[in-house]
Amino acid sequence: MTVITENVIPGNHGRIFTTNVNEDAQMEAVKSVVEKIVGVKDVVLINEVFPKEFIVHTVKLVNNDTIEKAVSSLGVKAIPKGIFPLFTL
């Protein structure tokens, strides 16, 4: 594991998490909980896919485990997906 894979890196690329949430109201609760984490700038919900996903953007390094634990307090899971490419050639 590296710093890049274990954390959400600050900037506009963010990190995608998948979740086992089924309803839009639950997704809003996930968004609310994650936005309370220090360093999280915003959370973008992706309800059009299954399983549902959300993107977390930060202003400082935030450990994936911190986000996973916050979401698990709601009784659901959040699993980080692969990282976004930071640039294209």
C-alpha positions in Angstrom: 0.0 0.0 0.0 1.1 3.5 -0.7 0.1 7.0 0.3 -1.9 7.4 -2.9 -3.8 4.1 -2.5 -4.5 4.5 1.3 -5.7 8.2 1.2 -7.9 10.6 -0.7 -5.4 13.0 -2.3 -6.3 16.7 -2.2 -7.4 18.3 -5.5 -10.1 17.9 -8.1 -9.6 14.2 -8.9 -11.0 12.8 -5.6 -11.6 9.1 -4.8 -14.6 7.0 -5.8 -16.2 4.8 -3.1 -18.8 2.1 -3.8 -21.5 1.4 -1.2 -24.2 -1.1 -0.4 -26.8 1.7 0.0 -30.1 1.0 -1.8 -32.1 4.2 -1.3 -31.5 7.9 -2.3 -32.3 9.0 1.3 -29.6 6.7 2.6 -27.1 8.2 0.1 -27.9 11.7 1.4 -27.1 10.4 4.9 -23.8 9.0 3.7 -23.0 12.4 2.1 -23.9 14.2 5.3 -21.6 12.0 7.4 -18.7 12.1 5.1 -18.9 15.9 4.7 -18.4 16.3 8.5 -14.9 14.7 8.2 -12.1 17.3 8.6 -10.5 17.9 5.3 -13.4 16.8 3.1 -14.3 19.6 0.6 -17.4 18.0 -1.0 -19.1 14.7 -1.8 -20.7 13.9 -5.2 -23.3 11.2 -5.2 -23.6 8.9 -8.2 -27.0 7.3 -8.0 -27.3 6.2 -11.6 -25.1 3.1 -11.2 -25.4 -0.1 -9.2 -23.9 -0.5 -6.7 -24.2 3.2 -5.8 -21.1 5.3 -5.7 -19.9 8.6 -4.3 -16.8 10.7 -5.0 -15.0 12.4 -2.2 -12.9 15.6 -2.8 -10.6 16.8 -0.1 -8.4 19.8 0.8 -5.9 17.7 2.7 -4.9 14.0 2.9 -7.8 12.0 4.4 -7.3 8.3 5.1 -9.7 5.9 3.4 -10.3 4.2 6.7 -11.6 7.4 8.2 -14.3 7.6 5.5 -15.1 3.9 5.8 -15.6 4.1 9.5 -17.8 7.2 9.2 -20.0 5.5 6.7 -20.1 2.2 8.7 -21.6 4.2 11.6 -24.8 4.3 9.5 -24.8 0.5 9.2 -23.6 0.4 5.5 -20.2 -0.1 3.9 -18.0 2.1 1.7 -15.2 0.6 -0.3 -12.6 2.7 -2.2 -12.3 2.0 -5.9 -9.1 2.5 -7.9 -7.6 5.9 -8.1 -8.3 8.4 -10.9 -5.5 9.0 -13.3 -3.8 12.3 -12.4 -3.0 13.1 -16.0 -3.2 11.6 -19.4 -0.5 11.4 -22.0 
